[in-house]
């Protein structure tokens, strides 16, 4: 533990020194950021619960509208976990202000909470983003915010330059500012000290297979649009959500053309759960859904999947609906020769069941050695994350700041599938594998992690070198 504190203190001193040095580059610009905006950064505490188990979460955010809207990390809202007791703490205040959760933007990972306007301290500077402000490669920028709980939420500024602008997707600025886990979201400032984007990822960027290891940020235009019209979470009513019971993938234009379906959109069924409505109706893995309850399915990419999920959830439990599927009815081999695929159009009726309450199937485990808070994967996790049926493991719910896992840059949402080549299928196997690795007197424990559809490797060093 002494070694751990030494590392943390050394890291902080290096970080503060770098921040102070970077701040000297633009008098009245970058150096004025904390003077103007420090009171607008807030710390947040909230409760996460599943069944009878409750943990306290914490993170940071910043005020983005004068009606009390606050930008926070989407890690706060985890599928199947109840969120409650959100409290916002302003600078030098020990009294929390109640806040409500507004919604989460899945594409950027940003979420928003809100306090009442009357609770905003008078004269506080609100973060405003100019839709027309665009950065060029080479421009000087800085990231600012609050460090974590282990550093008493001390303010920081870290400066650098824009390396590039990636046009794909929403558009992303890549900076040369080395990444540091646990501080997103954080505003990005230009050399005049004006907000020009929002850092939304703690981890080094992996774009088109190229790893940068530095902070990335969404543009001022995207930030302004999100703040103007933030995502709003649907209010859960006492009605039951419809449930089909499948894992799925989009019918891309490439697959549509390859199979010569001419469907122009659909859902490819990758797995059918046992005891599900889809199973009872005779649906199979490999089926391609093209219509649901009279609605044509136009899904051709991952970003459109949520529309189909919304359609299914919005259908009352117990309703009998018609679906159309295309099914490959080709015998794989005939007379020793492979046969071309032939699809048959099938109409079937499905009686939707009640969507499983994933909290009933989940458990938490707090690993005090690594600093990880973990949960088992639920059916809802697999559906919402589009996980392949072969993916097994436990999900990281939260990473304690300053912990060994934090230093290894493990993130919330990661799925740990192996520890030192031992498969992890649930919390019990995680505990056994981690305990075995420790007893082997190893100085480094290798974790296989599923992240964003790929596998990354992280090394935890729970013993001093």
C-alpha positions in Angstrom: 0.0 0.0 0.0 2.9 2.3 0.7 4.3 1.6 -2.7 0.8 2.4 -4.1 0.7 5.8 -2.4 4.2 6.6 -3.6 3.3 5.9 -7.2 0.1 8.1 -6.8 2.0 11.0 -5.2 4.8 10.8 -7.8 2.3 10.7 -10.6 0.4 13.7 -9.3 3.5 15.8 -8.8 4.6 15.0 -12.4 1.1 15.8 -13.7 0.8 19.1 -11.8 4.3 20.1 -12.9 3.4 19.4 -16.6 0.1 21.3 -16.2 1.7 24.3 -14.8 4.4 24.3 -17.5 1.7 24.0 -20.2 -0.3 26.8 -18.8 2.5 29.2 -19.2 2.2 29.0 -23.0 -0.7 31.5 -23.4 -1.0 34.2 -20.8 -4.6 35.3 -20.4 -5.8 32.3 -22.4 -5.1 28.8 -21.1 -3.9 30.2 -17.7 -7.3 31.9 -17.2 -9.3 28.7 -17.7 -9.4 27.6 -14.0 -9.9 31.2 -12.9 -13.0 31.5 -15.0 -14.4 28.0 -15.0 -13.2 26.2 -11.8 -16.4 26.9 -9.9 -18.5 25.4 -12.8 -16.9 21.9 -12.3 -18.8 19.7 -9.9 -18.4 16.4 -8.3 -21.3 13.9 -8.2 -22.3 11.0 -6.0 -25.0 8.4 -6.8 -26.2 5.0 -5.9 -26.2 1.9 -8.1 -28.3 -1.1 -7.0 -29.3 -4.6 -8.1 -31.5 -6.5 -5.8 -30.3 -5.9 -2.2 -26.8 -4.9 -3.2 -25.9 -1.2 -3.3 -22.7 0.6 -4.2 -21.9 4.3 -4.2 -20.6 5.8 -7.5 -18.7 9.0 -8.0 -17.6 11.1 -10.9 -17.2 14.7 -12.1 -19.2 16.9 -14.5 -19.6 20.5 -15.6 -22.5 23.0 -15.9 -23.6 23.4 -19.6 -26.8 25.3 -19.4 -28.2 28.0 -17.1 -31.2 25.8 -16.3 -29.0 23.4 -14.3 -28.1 20.9 -17.1 -24.8 19.1 -16.3 -22.7 17.0 -18.6 -21.5 13.7 -17.0 -20.1 10.3 -18.1 -22.5 7.8 -19.5 -20.9 5.2 -17.2 -23.4 6.4 -14.6 -26.2 4.7 -16.5 -25.6 1.0 -16.9 -28.0 -1.4 -18.5 -30.1 -3.3 -15.9 -28.8 -1.4 -12.9 -31.0 0.9 -10.8 -29.7 4.5 -10.5 -30.8 6.7 -7.6 -29.7 9.3 -5.1 -27.9 11.6 -7.5 -26.3 14.5 -5.6 -24.2 17.3 -7.0 -21.5 19.1 -5.0 -20.1 22.5 -5.9 -16.6 23.7 -5.0 -15.9 23.7 -1.3 -19.4 22.5 -0.5 -20.2 19.5 1.7 -24.0 19.7 1.0 -25.2 17.8 -2.0 -27.9 19.1 -4.3 -30.4 16.6 -5.6 -30.3 16.0 -9.3 -32.3 13.9 -11.8 -31.0 11.8 -14.6 -32.0 13.2 -18.1 -30.5 10.8 -20.6 -27.5 9.2 -22.2 -26.2 9.6 -25.8 -25.0 6.1 -26.9 -22.9 7.4 -29.7 -20.7 9.7 -27.7 -21.0 8.1 -24.3 -22.1 11.5 -22.8 -25.0 11.7 -20.3 -26.8 14.5 -18.7 -28.3 15.2 -15.2 -30.1 18.3 -14.0 -30.5 20.3 -10.8 -33.0 23.1 -10.3 -32.0 26.5 -11.7 -32.3 28.1 -8.3 -29.5 25.9 -6.9 -26.9 27.3 -9.3 -24.5 29.6 -7.4 -24.9 33.2 -8.5 -22.4 34.5 -11.1 -21.3 31.0 -12.1 -19.8 30.7 -15.6 -21.7 28.4 -17.9 -19.9 26.3 -20.5 -21.0 27.5 -23.9 -20.0 25.9 -27.2 -20.0 27.8 -30.5 -21.4 25.6 -33.3 -19.3 27.3 -35.9 -15.9 27.0 -34.1 -13.6 24.5 -35.9 -10.1 23.6 -34.8 -7.2 23.1 -37.2 -4.3 20.7 -36.8 -1.5 22.4 -34.9 -3.8 24.7 -32.9 -3.0 24.8 -29.2 -5.6 23.3 -26.9 -6.1 22.3 -23.3 -8.1 19.8 -21.3 -9.3 21.0 -17.8 -11.4 19.6 -15.0 -11.2 17.9 -11.6 -8.9 15.1 -10.6 -10.5 12.2 -8.7 -11.4 11.5 -5.1 -7.9 10.2 -4.3 -6.6 13.7 -5.2 -9.3 15.6 -3.3 -10.9 16.6 -6.6 -8.1 19.1 -7.2 -8.5 21.1 -10.4 -6.1 20.5 -13.3 -5.2 21.9 -16.8 -3.3 19.9 -19.3 -2.2 21.5 -22.6 -1.1 20.3 -26.0 -2.0 20.6 -29.7 -4.5 19.2 -32.2 -2.9 16.4 -34.2 -5.7 15.7 -36.6 -9.4 15.7 -37.3 -11.1 12.4 -38.2 -14.1 13.1 -40.4 -15.8 9.7 -40.0 -18.8 9.4 -37.7 -19.6 12.5 -35.8 -16.1 13.9 -36.4 -13.3 13.7 -33.8 -10.4 15.8 -32.8 -7.2 13.9 -32.0 -4.8 15.7 -29.7 -1.3 15.0 -28.5 -2.3 15.3 -24.9 -1.4 12.0 -23.2 -4.5 10.2 -21.9 -5.3 9.7 -18.2 -8.0 7.4 -17.0 -10.9 8.6 -15.0 -11.3 12.3 -16.0 -13.9 12.2 -18.9 -16.0 14.0 -19.8 -13.9 17.1 -19.7 -14.1 20.3 -21.8 -11.5 21.0 -24.4 -10.4 24.7 -24.7 -8.6 26.7 -27.4 -5.7 29.0 -26.8 -8.0 31.9 -25.9 -9.5 29.8 -23.1 -12.9 29.2 -24.9 -14.6 25.8 -24.8 -14.3 24.1 -28.3 -15.1 20.4 -27.7 -15.6 17.7 -25.1 -13.3 14.8 -24.3 -15.5 11.8 -24.1 -13.0 8.9 -23.7 -10.4 8.0 -21.1 -8.6 5.5 -23.2 -6.2 6.1 -26.0 -8.0 6.4 -29.3 -8.4 3.4 -31.6 -9.6 4.7 -34.9 -9.5 2.6 -38.1 -7.0 0.3 -36.3 -4.6 3.1 -35.4 -3.9 3.7 -31.7 -3.0 7.2 -30.6 -2.9 6.9 -26.8 -4.0 10.5 -26.5 -7.2 12.4 -25.7 -9.9 12.7 -28.4 -12.8 15.1 -28.3 -16.1 15.7 -30.0 -16.4 19.0 -31.9 -18.0 22.2 -30.5 -20.8 21.7 -33.1 -21.7 18.2 -31.8 -21.4 19.4 -28.2 -23.7 22.4 -28.8 -26.4 20.2 -30.5 -26.4 17.7 -27.6 -26.6 20.4 -25.0 -29.4 22.1 -26.9 -31.4 18.9 -27.3 -30.0 16.3 -24.8 -31.2 12.7 -25.1 -34.1 12.1 -22.8 -34.5 8.7 -21.1 -37.9 7.1 -21.5 -39.9 7.1 -18.3 -40.4 3.6 -17.1 -44.1 2.9 -16.6 -45.8 0.1 -14.8 -46.5 -1.6 -18.2 -44.4 -4.6 -19.1 -42.0 -4.4 -22.0 -42.4 -6.8 -24.9 -39.6 -9.3 -25.3 -38.6 -11.5 -28.3 -35.6 -13.3 -26.9 -32.9 -13.1 -29.6 -29.4 -11.9 -30.1 -29.1 -10.0 -33.4 -27.0 -8.2 -36.0 -28.0 -5.8 -38.8 -28.6 -7.0 -42.3 -26.0 -4.9 -44.0 -26.2 -4.0 -47.7 -23.2 -6.3 -48.3 -25.0 -9.3 -46.7 -28.2 -8.5 -48.5 -26.4 -8.4 -51.9 -24.4 -11.6 -51.1 -27.6 -13.6 -50.2 -29.5 -11.9 -53.1 -32.4 -11.1 -50.8 -33.3 -7.7 -52.0 -34.7 -6.9 -48.6 -32.9 -3.6 -48.1 -32.8 -3.9 -44.4 -33.5 -6.5 -41.7 -32.3 -8.3 -38.6 -30.0 -11.3 -38.7 -30.8 -13.6 -35.8 -27.5 -14.9 -34.3 -29.0 -16.7 -31.3 -32.4 -17.7 -29.9 -32.7 -17.9 -26.2 -34.2 -21.0 -24.6 -37.7 -20.6 -23.2 -38.2 -17.4 -25.2 -41.1 -16.2 -27.4 -38.9 -16.5 -30.5 -38.0 -20.1 -29.6 -41.6 -21.1 -29.0 -42.6 -19.6 -32.4 -39.9 -21.7 -34.2 -37.4 -19.0 -34.9 -33.8 -20.2 -35.5 -30.3 -18.8 -35.5 -29.6 -17.6 -39.1 -33.2 -16.4 -39.7 -33.4 -12.9 -41.2 -36.3 -10.8 -39.9 -37.7 -8.4 -42.5 -41.0 -7.3 -40.9 -42.4 -7.1 -37.4 -46.1 -6.6 -36.6 -46.7 -5.0 -40.0 -43.6 -2.8 -39.8 -40.9 -3.2 -42.4 -37.5 -3.5 -40.7 -35.0 -1.1 -42.3 -31.9 -1.8 -40.2 -28.7 -1.9 -42.3 -26.1 -0.9 -39.7 -25.4 -1.1 -36.0 -26.4 2.5 -35.3 -30.0 1.6 -36.4 -30.4 -1.4 -34.1 -31.9 0.6 -31.3 -35.0 1.4 -33.5 -35.9 -2.3 -33.7 -35.3 -2.8 -30.0 -37.5 0.2 -29.3 -40.2 -1.3 -31.6 -40.1 -4.6 -29.7 -40.1 -3.1 -26.2 -43.0 -0.8 -27.2 -45.2 -3.8 -28.1 -47.4 -5.0 -25.2 -46.6 -8.3 -23.5 -48.9 -11.1 -24.5 -49.7 -9.6 -28.0 -49.6 -12.0 -30.8 -47.8 -10.5 -33.8 -46.8 -11.6 -37.2 -43.2 -11.6 -38.4 -41.6 -12.4 -41.7 -38.3 -14.2 -41.9 -36.0 -15.5 -44.7 -34.5 -18.9 -43.9 -31.7 -20.7 -45.6 -33.3 -24.0 -46.6 -30.3 -25.3 -48.6 -28.8 -28.6 -47.9 -25.1 -27.9 -47.3 -23.8 -30.8 -49.4 -25.5 -32.9 -52.1 -23.7 -35.7 -53.9 -20.5 -34.4 -52.4 -20.9 -30.9 -53.8 -21.6 -27.7 -52.0 -25.0 -26.2 -52.9 -25.8 -22.5 -53.5 -27.8 -20.9 -50.7 -31.5 -20.8 -51.2 -33.7 -18.7 -48.9 -37.4 -19.4 -48.2 -39.8 -16.7 -47.1 -41.7 -17.7 -44.0 -44.5 -16.0 -42.1 -44.9 -16.9 -38.4 -46.8 -15.7 -35.4 -45.0 -14.8 -32.1 -46.6 -14.1 -28.8 -44.3 -11.6 -27.0 -43.3 -12.4 -23.5 -42.2 -10.1 -20.6 -38.8 -8.7 -20.9 -36.6 -10.3 -18.2 -35.7 -8.1 -15.2 -32.0 -8.3 -15.6 -31.3 -7.2 -12.1 -32.7 -10.5 -10.9 -29.9 -12.3 -12.7 -27.0 -10.0 -11.7 -24.6 -9.8 -8.8 -21.9 -7.4 -7.8 -18.4 -8.2 -6.6 -16.0 -5.6 -5.3 -12.4 -6.7 -5.7 -10.5 -4.8 -3.1 -7.1 -5.8 -4.4 -7.5 -4.7 -8.1 -10.0 -1.9 -7.4 -12.6 -3.4 -9.7 -16.4 -3.5 -9.1 -17.7 -6.3 -11.3 -21.1 -7.7 -12.3 -22.2 -10.8 -14.2 -23.4 -10.4 -17.8 -27.2 -10.3 -18.1 -29.4 -11.1 -21.1 -30.1 -7.4 -21.4 -26.3 -6.6 -21.5 -25.9 -9.1 -24.4 -28.7 -7.6 -26.4 -27.8 -3.9 -25.8 -24.1 -4.5 -26.5 -24.7 -6.8 -29.5 -22.4 -9.4 -27.9 -21.6 -12.5 -29.9 -23.0 -15.6 -28.1 -19.4 -16.9 -27.8 -18.4 -13.9 -25.6 -18.1 -14.9 -21.9 -16.8 -13.0 -18.9 -17.7 -10.5 -16.3 -18.4 -6.8 -16.8 -16.5 -4.0 -15.2 -19.1 -1.7 -13.6 -16.7 0.8 -12.0 -12.9 1.2 -11.4 -11.7 2.8 -8.2 -9.5 5.8 -8.8 -5.9 5.3 -8.0 -6.3 1.5 -7.9 -4.1 -1.0 -9.7 -6.9 -1.5 -12.3 -7.1 2.3 -12.7 -3.3 2.5 -13.4 -3.7 -0.4 -15.9 -6.4 1.8 -17.7 -9.2 -0.7 -17.3 -12.5 1.0 -17.9 -16.2 0.7 -17.0 -17.9 -1.4 -19.6 -14.9 -3.7 -20.2 -15.6 -7.4 -20.2 -12.9 -9.5 -18.6 -12.9 -12.9 -20.4 -9.6 -14.4 -19.2 -7.1 -14.0 -16.4 -3.6 -15.4 -17.2 -5.2 -17.6 -19.9 -7.8 -19.0 -17.5 -11.3 -18.5 -18.8 -13.7 -16.3 -16.8 -17.4 -17.2 -17.2 -18.9 -15.7 -14.0 -18.0 -14.0 -10.8 -17.0 -17.3 -9.1 -14.6 -18.2 -11.8 -13.2 -14.6 -11.8 -12.5 -14.9 -8.0 -10.9 -18.3 -8.5 -8.7 -17.2 -11.4 -7.6 -14.0 -9.7 -6.8 -15.8 -6.4 -4.8 -18.5 -8.3 -2.7 -15.8 -10.0 -2.0 -14.1 -6.7 -1.0 -17.3 -5.0 1.4 -18.1 -7.9 3.3 -15.1 -6.5 3.2 -13.3 -9.9 4.1 -9.7 -10.0 1.9 -9.1 -13.1 -1.5 -10.5 -13.9 -2.6 -10.5 -17.5 -6.2 -9.8 -18.3 -7.9 -10.5 -21.6 -10.6 -7.8 -22.1 -13.3 -7.5 -24.7 -13.8 -3.9 -25.7 -15.6 -2.3 -28.7 -15.8 -5.6 -30.6 -12.1 -6.5 -30.2 -9.7 -7.8 -27.6 -7.2 -5.7 -25.6 -4.7 -6.9 -23.0 -4.2 -5.1 -19.7 -1.6 -6.0 -17.0 -2.4 -5.5 -13.3 0.7 -5.3 -11.0 -0.6 -5.9 -7.5 2.8 -6.5 -6.0 5.8 -4.1 -5.8 8.5 -4.8 -8.4 
